Amino acid sequence: MLMGRSRHLMPSRAPVVVVTMPAEIDVTNADRIGGELSAAIASGAGIVVADMTGTRFCNSSGISMLVLAHRQAAANGAELRLVVSAAAVLRALKLVRMDCLLPMYPSLDAALAPEAGPEPELPAPVPAAVGAGRGPS
């Protein structure tokens, strides 16, 4: 049961479930939040959206919980999406490359859009050729 959490259904084969995350995610609540995501995934949802628009802090306990939820979703043929708007949270998630594991969206509307795809990745920097730009030796 998703206590006090809203469910948003979209026209698709499987329902979309939105789980609203708290302002802070840390060791004191990561297990409970992980349980809410797990229940949403187990309910048969095709897409579970972790709405972190109100989240201003997420430490390693929260990040670990998101990795576990992603693994459960993948094992159940579902997709876990993140909505992240706070710069500090986005920076922490990108630092550990969560953006390579989970699709991240700037708003709930973007994550719920039928054509939603993850944020486009910037192309990888091209390394300079060895010796490029040097004059004669």
C-alpha positions in Angstrom: 0.0 0.0 0.0 1.3 3.4 -0.9 0.2 5.5 2.1 -0.7 9.0 1.1 1.0 8.7 -2.3 -0.8 9.5 -5.5 -1.1 7.2 -8.4 -1.2 8.7 -11.9 -2.5 6.3 -14.6 -1.5 6.9 -18.2 -2.9 5.2 -21.3 -0.5 2.3 -21.7 -0.4 -1.5 -21.2 0.6 -1.2 -17.6 -0.1 1.6 -15.1 2.3 4.3 -14.2 2.7 4.9 -10.4 4.1 8.0 -8.9 5.8 7.8 -5.5 6.4 11.2 -3.9 9.8 11.3 -2.1 10.4 13.3 1.1 12.5 16.5 1.5 15.4 14.5 2.9 16.4 10.9 2.1 19.0 9.4 4.4 19.6 6.4 6.7 16.6 7.2 8.9 14.0 6.8 6.1 15.7 5.1 3.1 14.3 1.6 4.0 10.7 2.9 4.3 11.0 4.8 1.0 12.5 1.7 -0.6 9.6 -0.2 0.6 7.2 2.2 -1.0 9.0 2.0 -4.3 9.1 -1.8 -4.0 5.3 -2.0 -3.4 4.7 0.2 -6.4 6.9 -2.0 -8.6 5.3 -5.2 -7.2 1.8 -3.8 -8.0 2.5 -4.5 -11.7 3.2 -0.9 -12.7 5.0 -0.6 -16.0 6.6 2.6 -15.0 7.3 3.9 -11.4 8.2 7.5 -11.1 10.2 8.5 -8.0 9.1 12.2 -7.7 12.0 13.9 -6.0 10.9 17.5 -6.9 10.6 18.3 -3.2 13.8 16.4 -2.2 16.6 18.7 -1.2 19.0 16.1 0.3 19.8 12.6 -0.7 22.8 10.7 0.8 24.4 7.4 0.0 21.6 5.5 1.8 19.1 7.1 -0.6 21.2 6.4 -3.6 21.7 2.7 -2.6 17.9 2.5 -2.1 17.4 3.8 -5.7 19.8 1.3 -7.1 18.0 -1.6 -5.4 14.6 -0.2 -6.6 16.1 0.0 -10.2 17.2 -3.7 -9.9 13.8 -4.8 -8.7 12.1 -2.8 -11.5 14.3 -4.4 -14.2 13.7 -7.8 -12.8 9.9 -7.1 -13.0 10.0 -5.7 -16.5 9.3 -2.2 -15.2 11.1 1.1 -15.5 12.1 3.4 -12.6 12.2 7.1 -13.5 13.5 9.9 -11.3 12.2 13.5 -11.3 14.9 15.7 -9.8 14.8 19.5 -9.6 17.2 20.4 -6.8 20.7 21.2 -8.1 22.4 19.6 -5.0 20.5 16.3 -5.4 21.1 16.2 -9.2 24.8 16.9 -8.6 25.0 14.1 -6.1 23.2 11.6 -8.3 25.3 12.5 -11.4 28.5 12.3 -9.3 27.9 8.6 -8.8 26.6 8.3 -12.4 23.1 7.5 -11.5 22.1 9.4 -14.6 23.7 6.5 -16.6 21.6 4.0 -14.7 18.2 5.7 -14.4 16.3 8.1 -16.6 16.1 11.5 -15.0 13.6 14.3 -15.7 13.4 17.9 -14.7 9.6 17.8 -14.0 6.9 15.3 -13.2 5.1 16.3 -16.4 8.2 15.5 -18.5 8.5 12.1 -16.8 4.8 11.3 -17.4 4.7 12.4 -21.0 3.8 9.5 -23.3 6.9 10.1 -25.4 9.1 10.6 -22.4 12.7 9.7 -22.8 15.6 10.5 -20.5 17.4 13.8 -20.8 19.7 13.8 -23.8 23.3 13.1 -23.0 26.0 15.5 -24.0 28.5 14.0 -26.4 31.7 12.8 -24.8 34.6 15.2 -25.1 37.1 14.3 -27.8 40.6 14.0 -26.4 43.2 16.2 -28.1 45.7 14.3 -30.3 49.1 13.8 -28.7 51.5 16.5 -29.8 48.7 18.6 -31.3 49.3 22.3 -31.3 53.0 22.0 -30.5 55.7 23.6 -32.7 58.7 21.8 -34.0 60.9 20.2 -31.4 
